[in-house]
């Protein structure tokens, strides 16, 4: 269906790909992974609209290939006065209406041959696009996604997560040969994440999905494409096998690479001694031996082990405070209520201390973001923030915090940095190269924008952070870096999250939104609820153990402790068998 050969493409500020190649064929559900900003979304744009890009190499797409697409940022039209059912039927109804219109023309027209041809073309288009069981297919997909109860709801009433699933269903109903989705899991609650998994696994065509979600990666794909450091790696198999193979490769290649480095250094020392001797003595034999050694060194460097997948970018995220605050009540919420057309939250009460780390959880559309924004604005009489507490906010709508028409440099100069050098020094910790400082924020990936938000709120040195889906769009390595930063942060954190691992690894307790109110829940009860309602207990605990071992292996490799890395790898292999 799709074949890419030796494709190279560069932006003004950086190279994205260097001679990458891969194919997508029948029945392949392919996960497209890689660090934030590596060019995954751009590559999808090239596949969707190749005529808009100047790239080297070739892109072959079967001329009969119909492509369906779900954007990273689908726009929900709040003014759209239509039900979910009507919205899903839009394209189908257009063709049906066209057929009805042709039939009406036939009653009065004398040119029946042309109309019959037009009628047959419309029937063929209807059959090719939807088949003869469209409504049955629609109902099956709504049931599969547990969204049948929304059939008669207005599109304008949907939460962002619900609308994302409806977008997936709408594209699937068009029966494309290739379904492309860019981070379809972002902002989905635990229930809707399971629904997305069911939809992906039920789909019969080819699929290419950008995702960083380990639950989907572990359960939905039979092919992996990994884009990293301008290079692409293709793997036929599931993500668990790929990730283990990658770790094994890292261990082997890094060991060989270090051995190569040592051999090259040893020969460089020999050459230096020979050069010094030749210069002093002028011996012809010494000169010939020197030339021989120099040629041998050139051969060593030419075959030197290249390890593009060993060094995967991980930003050093720091969340800092200006002053540590003694333990006290940082935030008090008394009898808070909010609603629009209907009540979302009613008579909510809770307190957060100055060193608490808390997650707000609840289904999509229950008022979590509205509450967090009201706390940040601090103009509601039901909300009281201690006078010693300074608040910073990370938004899931990144343009609320970042001026996307700014360059990175302008954004941080506006935030109080004095010079170019100050910004360059600070932002380099977050893996932004100097050449990116003059890049417009609007051109960054979703993950890069979130990293930029984290850098900006850390620079504020606030002692209470309000984080709305901070792990959204972040690659796995950035998620782990953020978890570490949250654990080390010396202040209060209130975050909305649907990421199970970020919650259990980072927070002291959760605030559960249920039945229009909030109740406090300790971590033991939270885990028990998740096991009962959403995910298998054994899977989650084994996956957590697997993740811990992978991190230990990464640390061992960083310390060039290959024996420990190999031992941990054997332990990891045993854990993977349990999955």
Residue pairs with C-beta under 8 A, 6 or more apart in sequence:
1 24
1 25
1 26
1 61
1 62
1 65
1 177
1 178
1 206
2 23
2 24
2 47
2 59
2 60
2 61
2 62
2 65
2 178
2 206
3 23
3 58
3 59
3 60
4 20
4 21
4 22
4 23
4 47
4 57
4 58
4 59
4 60
5 21
5 57
5 58
5 59
5 60
6 19
6 20
6 21
6 56
6 57
6 58
7 17
7 19
7 20
7 21
7 46
7 55
7 56
7 57
7 58
7 59
8 15
8 17
8 18
8 19
8 20
8 55
8 56
8 57
9 15
9 16
9 17
9 39
9 42
9 43
9 46
9 53
9 55
9 56
10 16
11 42
11 443
13 435
13 436
13 438
13 439
14 433
14 435
14 436
15 230
16 38
16 39
16 42
16 43
16 230
17 39
17 43
17 227
17 230
17 232
18 230
18 231
19 57
20 57
20 227
20 230
20 231
20 232
21 57
21 232
21 234
22 225
22 232
22 234
24 30
24 178
24 206
24 208
24 223
25 206
26 206
27 204
27 206
27 222
28 206
28 207
28 222
28 223
29 200
29 201
29 203
29 206
29 207
29 209
29 220
29 221
29 222
29 223
30 206
30 207
30 208
30 209
30 221
30 222
30 223
30 224
30 225
31 209
31 211
31 216
31 217
31 220
31 221
31 223
31 224
31 225
31 239
32 40
32 43
32 44
32 208
32 209
32 210
32 211
32 225
32 227
33 40
33 210
33 211
33 212
33 217
33 224
33 225
33 226
33 227
33 239
33 475
34 40
34 226
34 227
34 228
34 475
35 228
35 312
35 313
35 447
35 475
35 477
35 478
36 445
36 446
36 447
36 448
36 450
36 451
36 473
36 474
36 475
36 478
37 444
37 445
37 447
37 448
38 227
38 228
38 229
39 227
40 182
40 210
40 227
40 445
41 72
41 182
41 210
41 445
41 446
43 227
44 180
44 182
44 208
44 210
45 52
45 53
46 53
46 55
46 59
47 59
47 61
47 67
47 180
47 208
48 67
48 69
48 180
50 59
50 61
62 177
64 177
65 177
65 178
66 174
66 175
66 176
66 177
66 178
67 176
67 177
67 178
67 179
67 180
68 171
68 172
68 174
68 176
68 178
68 179
68 180
69 171
69 179
69 180
69 181
69 182
70 164
70 167
70 168
70 171
70 179
70 180
70 181
70 182
70 184
71 167
71 182
72 182
72 183
72 186
72 210
72 446
72 473
73 446
74 163
74 164
74 167
76 155
76 156
76 158
76 160
76 163
77 155
77 156
78 156
79 156
80 87
80 154
80 155
80 156
81 154
81 156
82 90
82 154
82 155
83 151
83 152
83 153
83 154
83 155
84 147
84 150
84 151
84 152
84 153
84 154
84 155
84 158
84 166
85 138
85 151
85 152
86 93
87 155
87 166
87 170
88 138
88 166
88 169
88 170
88 173
89 134
89 138
91 129
91 170
91 173
91 174
92 126
92 129
92 130
92 134
92 173
95 122
95 125
95 126
95 129
95 130
96 126
98 122
99 119
99 122
99 123
99 126
102 115
102 118
102 119
102 122
103 119
105 115
106 112
106 115
106 116
106 119
109 115
128 175
129 174
129 175
130 137
130 173
130 174
130 175
131 137
131 175
134 173
137 173
138 169
138 173
139 148
141 169
141 172
141 173
141 199
141 202
142 148
142 150
142 151
142 169
144 195
144 198
144 199
144 202
145 165
145 168
145 169
145 192
145 195
145 196
145 198
145 199
146 191
146 194
146 195
147 162
147 165
147 166
147 169
147 195
150 158
150 162
150 166
155 163
155 166
157 341
158 166
158 365
159 364
159 365
160 187
160 364
161 187
161 188
161 189
161 192
161 364
161 365
162 192
162 364
162 365
164 184
164 186
164 187
164 188
164 192
165 188
165 192
165 195
165 196
165 199
168 181
168 184
168 196
168 199
169 199
171 179
172 179
172 199
172 203
175 205
176 205
177 205
177 206
178 205
178 206
178 207
178 208
179 203
179 205
179 206
179 207
179 208
180 207
180 208
180 209
181 207
181 208
181 209
181 210
181 211
182 210
183 210
183 211
183 212
183 446
183 473
184 196
184 209
184 211
185 193
185 196
185 211
185 213
185 216
186 446
186 469
186 472
186 473
187 364
187 396
187 469
187 472
187 498
188 195
188 196
188 364
188 498
189 361
189 362
189 363
189 364
189 498
190 498
190 500
190 530
190 533
190 534
190 535
191 363
191 533
191 534
192 363
192 364
193 213
193 215
193 216
193 498
193 534
194 534
194 535
196 216
197 215
197 216
197 219
197 220
200 207
200 209
200 216
200 220
201 219
201 220
208 225
209 216
209 220
209 221
211 217
212 447
212 473
212 474
212 475
212 476
212 479
214 239
214 476
214 501
214 543
214 547
215 500
215 535
217 239
218 238
218 239
218 240
218 543
218 579
221 238
221 239
222 236
222 237
222 238
223 234
223 235
223 236
223 237
224 234
224 235
224 237
224 238
224 239
224 242
225 232
225 233
225 234
225 235
226 232
226 233
226 235
226 242
226 246
226 309
228 308
228 309
228 312
229 308
229 309
229 311
229 312
230 308
231 308
231 309
233 309
235 241
235 242
235 245
240 576
240 579
243 550
244 572
244 573
244 576
246 309
247 550
247 553
247 569
247 572
248 569
249 309
250 307
250 309
250 310
250 553
250 557
251 553
251 557
251 562
251 565
251 566
251 569
253 305
253 307
253 309
253 310
254 307
254 310
254 557
254 560
254 562
255 562
256 305
257 304
257 305
257 307
257 310
258 560
260 300
260 304
260 305
263 300
264 297
264 300
264 301
264 304
267 293
267 296
267 297
267 300
268 297
270 293
271 290
271 293
271 294
271 297
274 286
274 289
274 290
274 293
275 290
277 283
277 286
278 286
278 287
278 290
310 557
312 477
313 431
313 477
314 431
314 477
314 478
314 480
314 481
315 429
315 430
315 431
315 451
315 477
315 478
315 481
316 429
316 430
316 431
316 481
317 430
317 451
317 454
317 455
317 458
317 478
317 481
317 482
317 484
317 485
318 429
318 458
318 485
318 488
319 454
319 457
319 458
319 465
319 485
319 486
319 488
319 489
319 491
320 458
320 461
320 489
320 490
321 461
321 462
321 463
321 489
321 490
321 491
322 390
322 461
322 462
322 463
323 463
324 463
324 490
324 491
325 354
325 355
325 388
325 389
325 463
325 491
326 354
327 353
327 354
327 355
328 353
328 354
328 386
328 388
329 351
329 352
329 353
329 354
329 386
330 352
330 353
330 354
330 356
330 385
330 386
330 389
330 463
330 464
330 492
331 351
331 352
331 375
331 383
331 384
331 385
331 386
331 389
331 464
331 492
331 494
332 351
332 383
332 384
333 348
333 349
333 350
333 351
333 375
333 382
333 383
333 384
334 349
334 382
334 384
335 347
335 348
335 349
335 382
336 345
336 347
336 348
336 349
336 371
336 374
336 380
336 382
336 383
337 343
337 345
337 346
337 347
337 348
337 382
338 344
338 345
338 367
338 370
338 371
338 374
339 345
339 346
343 516
344 366
344 367
344 370
344 516
345 366
345 367
345 370
345 371
345 513
345 516
345 517
345 518
346 516
346 517
347 517
348 371
348 382
348 517
348 518
349 518
350 511
350 518
350 520
352 358
352 464
352 492
352 494
353 492
354 386
354 388
354 389
354 463
354 464
354 491
354 492
355 490
355 491
355 492
356 492
356 493
356 508
356 509
357 486
357 489
357 492
357 493
357 495
357 506
357 507
357 508
358 492
358 493
358 494
358 495
358 507
358 508
358 509
358 510
358 511
359 495
359 496
359 497
359 502
359 503
359 506
359 507
359 510
359 511
360 368
360 371
360 372
360 494
360 495
360 496
360 497
360 510
360 511
360 513
360 518
361 368
361 496
361 497
361 498
361 503
361 510
361 511
361 512
361 513
361 526
362 368
362 512
362 513
362 514
363 513
366 513
366 514
367 513
368 468
368 496
368 513
369 396
369 468
369 496
372 393
372 466
372 468
372 494
372 496
373 393
374 380
374 383
375 383
375 385
375 391
375 466
375 494
376 391
376 393
376 466
378 385
378 391
385 391
385 464
388 463
389 463
389 464
389 492
390 460
390 461
390 462
390 463
390 464
391 462
391 464
391 465
391 466
392 457
392 460
392 462
392 464
392 465
392 466
393 401
393 457
393 465
393 466
393 467
393 468
394 401
394 450
394 453
394 454
394 457
394 465
394 466
394 467
394 468
394 470
395 401
395 453
395 468
396 468
396 469
396 472
396 496
398 404
398 446
398 449
398 450
398 453
401 453
401 456
401 457
402 411
402 441
402 449
402 452
402 453
402 456
403 410
403 411
403 414
403 441
404 440
404 441
404 442
405 440
405 441
405 442
406 414
406 440
406 441
407 437
407 438
407 439
407 440
407 441
408 423
408 427
408 432
408 436
408 437
408 438
408 439
408 441
408 452
409 420
409 423
409 437
409 438
411 441
411 452
411 456
412 422
412 423
412 426
412 427
412 455
412 456
412 459
413 423
415 456
415 459
415 460
416 459
417 423
417 426
417 459
420 437
423 437
424 434
424 437
426 455
426 459
427 437
427 455
428 434
429 455
430 451
430 452
430 454
430 455
431 451
432 448
432 451
432 452
441 449
441 452
444 452
445 473
446 472
446 473
447 473
447 474
447 475
447 478
449 473
450 470
450 472
450 473
450 474
450 478
451 474
451 478
454 470
454 482
454 485
457 465
462 491
463 490
463 491
463 492
464 491
464 492
464 493
464 494
465 489
465 491
465 492
465 493
465 494
465 495
466 494
466 495
467 493
467 494
467 495
467 496
467 497
468 495
468 496
469 496
469 497
469 498
470 482
470 495
470 497
470 502
471 479
471 482
471 497
471 499
471 502
474 482
479 499
479 501
479 502
480 551
482 502
483 501
483 502
483 505
483 506
486 493
486 495
486 502
486 506
487 505
487 506
493 506
493 507
495 507
497 503
500 530
500 535
500 540
501 543
501 544
501 547
503 510
503 526
504 523
504 526
504 527
504 544
507 523
508 523
509 520
509 521
509 522
509 523
509 526
510 520
510 521
510 523
510 526
511 518
511 519
511 520
511 521
512 518
512 519
512 520
512 521
512 526
512 529
521 529
527 537
530 540
531 537
531 540
538 578
539 579
542 575
542 578
542 579
543 579
545 575
546 572
546 575
546 576
546 579
549 568
549 571
549 572
549 575
550 572
552 568
553 565
553 568
553 569
553 572
556 562
556 564
556 565
556 568
557 565
